[in-house]
Amino acid sequence: MALRLQNVCCHYGGEGPLAVTAVENISLEISRGELVGLVGHTGSGKSTLAQLICGLIAADSGDIWLEDLCLTPLKKRQRPKAIDLARRVGMVFQYPEHQLFAETVAQELAYGPENLGWAPEEISAAAQHLLERLGLPAALLDVSPYQLSGGEKRKVALASVLIMQPPLLVLDEPFVGLDAVARQEFLQLLLAWQVENKSTIICISHDIDLLATFCQRLLVLSHGRLHLDAPIRQAFDEVELLEQCGVRLPTARQAVRAFQAAGWPVAAEALTLAEAAAAIKVAGQAKAGERVDG
């Protein structure tokens, strides 16, 4: 089991009238190798849940397990060592500027491995390999991260986490600011890395269409509560619940529903535009057959 949460709660603002419940009584289990999407309206608790999972903030109650490491002692001021967390989970923030800090890209990528005791030649080889995989020139190793473009910063932030090969990777809006081509390249890189390392990915994103193309499972939060935890295709059958939680259907599923409303016998399970097009084509042929028979 890569991750287990049991009755986890987190509040902001103490116990007074200004207290806000960010996460309330969430329990779930995620196995090694799963690809999980996490969605919800702004303020639903997604980012708070991600920070709890990564040990960046403490839960007020409940248990969080990263493999064999329990984060419950966090609330007792007995924090697990950073090195123990780094071996189990990595997080890529929505804004790369929030996690980049070193003077050069090389130093940025070396920070984590150095703390794990890697040899310099191991770090150098891993850094160059990652930059090549990300489509970045090796010359950037000597450049300040703050001199990079937005897309390059995002890739370096990702590389600084991937180089640690965490069993669990948490991504907070990783596709923001990327065009369609860059999003697909970014996604293909993540999927290739996930397969090679048999890692688990939890992806927070408002890009429902992209989540629908690669996630196996969907978690839906609203007002700090987990309202839906289901396989991806089954999750998008819960139309009314998703609407109540402020989550839209993928474009492909919306198109299918529009054709169904017009009387076309289109299969409802399409999640991608290619699947929707194929289902609509089959339905069109069926409609044409009805007209001929009539």
C-alpha positions as CSV (number, residue, x, y, z in Angstrom):
1,M,0.0,0.0,0.0
2,A,1.5,3.3,-1.1
3,L,-0.8,5.5,1.0
4,R,-3.4,5.1,3.6
5,L,-5.5,7.8,5.3
6,Q,-7.9,7.1,8.2
7,N,-10.3,9.7,9.5
8,V,-8.0,12.6,8.7
9,C,-9.0,16.1,9.8
10,C,-7.3,19.4,9.4
11,H,-8.5,22.8,10.6
12,Y,-7.2,26.3,10.2
13,G,-7.6,29.2,12.7
14,G,-7.6,27.3,16.0
15,E,-10.8,26.4,17.7
16,G,-12.5,29.8,17.8
17,P,-15.2,31.3,15.7
18,L,-12.7,31.9,12.8
19,A,-11.8,28.2,12.6
20,V,-12.1,26.7,9.1
21,T,-12.3,23.0,8.3
22,A,-10.0,22.3,5.4
23,V,-10.1,18.5,5.4
24,E,-12.8,16.6,7.3
25,N,-12.8,12.9,8.2
26,I,-11.1,11.6,5.0
27,S,-10.3,7.9,4.7
28,L,-8.8,6.3,1.6
29,E,-6.2,3.8,0.4
30,I,-4.0,4.1,-2.7
31,S,-2.0,1.2,-4.0
32,R,1.5,1.2,-5.5
33,G,1.4,2.1,-9.2
34,E,-2.1,3.8,-9.3
35,L,-2.7,6.9,-11.3
36,V,-5.2,9.0,-9.3
37,G,-6.9,12.3,-10.2
38,L,-7.9,14.7,-7.4
39,V,-10.5,17.4,-8.3
40,G,-12.8,19.8,-6.6
41,H,-13.9,23.4,-6.6
42,T,-11.5,26.2,-5.4
43,G,-11.3,25.9,-1.6
44,S,-12.4,22.3,-1.6
45,G,-9.3,21.1,0.3
46,K,-7.3,19.6,-2.5
47,S,-4.0,21.5,-1.8
48,T,-4.4,21.0,2.0
49,L,-4.8,17.2,1.5
50,A,-1.8,17.1,-0.8
51,Q,0.3,18.9,1.9
52,L,-0.9,16.5,4.6
53,I,0.1,13.5,2.4
54,C,3.6,15.0,1.9
55,G,4.1,15.7,5.6
56,L,4.3,19.5,5.0
57,I,1.5,20.3,7.5
58,A,0.2,18.3,10.4
59,A,-3.3,16.7,10.7
60,D,-5.3,17.6,13.7
61,S,-6.6,14.0,14.0
62,G,-6.5,10.8,12.1
63,D,-3.7,8.6,10.7
64,I,-1.6,9.0,7.5
65,W,0.7,6.2,6.4
66,L,3.3,6.5,3.6
67,E,4.1,2.9,3.1
68,D,5.6,1.9,6.5
69,L,6.0,5.5,7.8
70,C,3.3,6.9,10.0
71,L,2.9,10.7,9.9
72,T,0.6,10.8,12.9
73,P,3.5,11.8,15.2
74,L,3.5,15.1,13.4
75,K,0.7,16.4,15.6
76,K,2.8,15.5,18.6
77,R,5.8,17.5,17.4
78,Q,7.7,14.4,16.6
79,R,8.3,15.0,13.0
80,P,9.7,12.2,10.8
81,K,13.1,13.0,9.4
82,A,13.0,14.9,6.1
83,I,15.2,12.2,4.6
84,D,12.6,9.5,5.5
85,L,9.8,11.6,3.8
86,A,11.9,12.2,0.7
87,R,12.4,8.5,0.2
88,R,8.7,8.0,0.1
89,V,7.0,11.0,-1.4
90,G,7.7,14.0,-3.7
91,M,5.6,17.0,-4.5
92,V,5.7,19.3,-7.5
93,F,4.0,22.6,-6.6
94,Q,1.6,24.6,-8.9
95,Y,4.1,27.5,-9.1
96,P,7.7,26.2,-9.7
97,E,9.1,29.5,-8.1
98,H,7.7,28.1,-4.8
99,Q,10.2,25.3,-4.7
100,L,13.2,26.5,-6.7
101,F,16.0,28.0,-4.5
102,A,19.5,27.1,-5.7
103,E,21.9,29.3,-7.6
104,T,22.1,26.9,-10.6
105,V,20.0,24.1,-12.1
106,A,22.8,21.6,-11.2
107,Q,22.7,22.6,-7.6
108,E,18.9,22.4,-7.6
109,L,18.9,18.9,-8.9
110,A,21.8,17.8,-6.6
111,Y,20.2,19.0,-3.3
112,G,18.0,16.0,-2.6
113,P,20.5,13.3,-3.8
114,E,23.3,14.9,-1.8
115,N,21.2,14.6,1.4
116,L,20.6,11.0,0.6
117,G,24.3,10.4,0.3
118,W,24.6,9.9,-3.4
119,A,28.1,10.0,-5.0
120,P,28.8,13.2,-7.1
121,E,29.2,11.1,-10.3
122,E,25.8,9.4,-9.6
123,I,24.1,12.8,-9.2
124,S,25.8,14.2,-12.4
125,A,24.7,11.2,-14.5
126,A,21.1,11.3,-13.1
127,A,20.8,15.1,-13.7
128,Q,22.0,14.9,-17.3
129,H,19.7,11.9,-18.0
130,L,16.7,13.8,-16.6
131,L,17.4,17.0,-18.6
132,E,17.7,14.9,-21.7
133,R,14.4,13.1,-21.0
134,L,12.8,16.5,-20.4
135,G,14.1,17.9,-23.7
136,L,16.4,20.5,-21.9
137,P,20.0,21.1,-23.0
138,A,22.8,20.1,-20.6
139,A,24.1,23.7,-20.8
140,L,21.2,24.7,-18.5
141,L,22.9,23.0,-15.6
142,D,25.1,26.1,-15.1
143,V,22.2,28.5,-15.4
144,S,20.2,30.0,-12.6
145,P,16.7,28.6,-12.4
146,Y,15.3,32.1,-12.2
147,Q,16.7,32.9,-15.6
148,L,14.6,30.1,-17.2
149,S,11.4,30.4,-19.1
150,G,8.1,29.4,-17.4
151,G,8.1,26.0,-19.1
152,E,11.7,25.4,-18.3
153,K,11.2,26.3,-14.6
154,R,8.3,23.8,-14.5
155,K,10.5,21.0,-16.0
156,V,13.4,21.7,-13.6
157,A,11.1,21.7,-10.6
158,L,9.8,18.3,-11.8
159,A,13.3,17.0,-12.4
160,S,14.3,18.1,-8.9
161,V,11.7,15.7,-7.5
162,L,11.9,12.9,-10.1
163,I,15.7,12.6,-9.5
164,M,14.8,11.2,-6.0
165,Q,12.7,8.5,-7.6
166,P,9.9,8.8,-5.0
167,P,7.4,5.9,-4.8
168,L,4.6,8.5,-4.5
169,L,4.5,11.6,-6.6
170,V,2.0,14.4,-5.9
171,L,1.4,17.0,-8.6
172,D,-0.5,20.2,-7.9
173,E,-1.8,21.7,-11.2
174,P,1.2,20.5,-13.2
175,F,-0.2,21.6,-16.6
176,V,-1.0,25.2,-15.8
177,G,0.6,27.6,-18.3
178,L,1.5,24.9,-20.8
179,D,0.1,24.9,-24.3
180,A,-1.6,21.8,-25.7
181,V,1.6,20.3,-27.2
182,A,3.6,21.0,-24.1
183,R,0.9,19.4,-21.9
184,Q,1.0,16.2,-23.9
185,E,4.8,16.1,-23.8
186,F,4.7,16.6,-20.1
187,L,2.1,13.9,-19.6
188,Q,3.9,11.4,-21.8
189,L,7.1,12.0,-19.7
190,L,5.2,11.5,-16.5
191,L,3.6,8.3,-17.7
192,A,6.9,6.8,-19.0
193,W,8.6,7.7,-15.7
194,Q,5.7,6.1,-13.7
195,V,5.9,2.9,-15.6
196,E,9.7,2.6,-15.3
197,N,9.6,3.2,-11.6
198,K,6.2,1.5,-10.8
199,S,5.4,4.7,-8.9
200,T,2.1,6.1,-7.7
201,I,0.9,9.5,-9.0
202,I,-1.7,11.7,-7.5
203,C,-2.5,14.6,-9.8
204,I,-4.5,17.7,-8.7
205,S,-5.8,19.5,-11.8
206,H,-8.8,21.5,-13.2
207,D,-8.0,20.0,-16.6
208,I,-10.7,17.3,-16.5
209,D,-10.1,16.3,-20.2
210,L,-6.4,15.6,-19.4
211,L,-7.2,13.7,-16.2
212,A,-9.7,11.6,-18.1
213,T,-7.0,10.4,-20.6
214,F,-4.6,8.9,-18.1
215,C,-6.1,8.5,-14.6
216,Q,-7.4,5.2,-13.4
217,R,-9.3,6.6,-10.5
218,L,-10.9,9.9,-9.5
219,L,-11.2,11.5,-6.0
220,V,-13.7,14.4,-5.7
221,L,-13.5,16.8,-2.8
222,S,-16.1,19.4,-1.8
223,H,-15.9,21.6,1.4
224,G,-13.1,19.4,2.8
225,R,-15.0,16.1,2.4
226,L,-14.4,13.2,0.1
227,H,-17.7,12.9,-1.9
228,L,-16.6,10.4,-4.5
229,D,-13.8,7.8,-4.9
230,A,-14.4,5.7,-8.0
231,P,-12.8,4.2,-11.1
232,I,-12.5,7.0,-13.7
233,R,-15.2,5.9,-16.1
234,Q,-17.6,5.1,-13.3
235,A,-16.9,8.5,-11.7
236,F,-18.1,10.4,-14.7
237,D,-21.4,8.5,-14.6
238,E,-22.2,10.4,-11.4
239,V,-23.3,13.5,-13.3
240,E,-25.5,15.0,-10.6
241,L,-22.9,14.5,-7.8
242,L,-20.2,16.1,-9.9
243,E,-22.3,19.1,-10.7
244,Q,-23.0,19.6,-7.0
245,C,-19.3,19.5,-6.3
246,G,-18.5,22.0,-9.0
247,V,-16.8,19.5,-11.3
248,R,-17.6,19.4,-15.0
249,L,-17.7,16.4,-17.3
250,P,-15.0,15.8,-19.8
251,T,-15.7,17.4,-23.2
252,A,-16.1,14.0,-24.8
253,R,-18.7,12.9,-22.3
254,Q,-20.6,16.3,-22.7
255,A,-20.6,15.7,-26.5
256,V,-22.0,12.2,-26.1
257,R,-24.7,13.4,-23.7
258,A,-25.7,16.1,-26.3
259,F,-26.1,13.5,-29.0
260,Q,-28.1,11.2,-26.6
261,A,-30.4,14.1,-25.8
262,A,-31.0,14.5,-29.5
263,G,-32.1,10.8,-29.7
264,W,-28.9,9.3,-31.0
265,P,-28.0,5.8,-29.5
266,V,-24.5,6.8,-28.5
267,A,-22.6,4.7,-26.0
268,A,-22.1,6.8,-22.8
269,E,-18.7,5.6,-21.6
270,A,-16.5,7.8,-23.9
271,L,-13.9,9.8,-22.0
272,T,-11.6,11.0,-24.8
273,L,-12.6,12.8,-28.0
274,A,-11.3,9.9,-30.1
275,E,-13.7,7.5,-28.1
276,A,-16.6,10.0,-28.5
277,A,-16.0,10.3,-32.3
278,A,-16.0,6.5,-32.7
279,A,-19.1,6.1,-30.6
280,I,-20.9,8.9,-32.6
281,K,-19.8,7.3,-35.9
282,V,-21.3,4.0,-34.8
283,A,-24.5,5.7,-33.7
284,G,-24.7,7.6,-37.0
285,Q,-24.5,4.4,-38.9
286,A,-27.2,2.9,-36.8
287,K,-29.4,5.9,-37.5
288,A,-28.7,5.7,-41.2
289,G,-29.7,2.0,-41.1
290,E,-33.0,3.0,-39.4
291,R,-33.8,5.4,-42.2
292,V,-33.0,2.9,-44.9
293,D,-35.1,0.2,-43.2
294,G,-37.9,2.7,-42.7
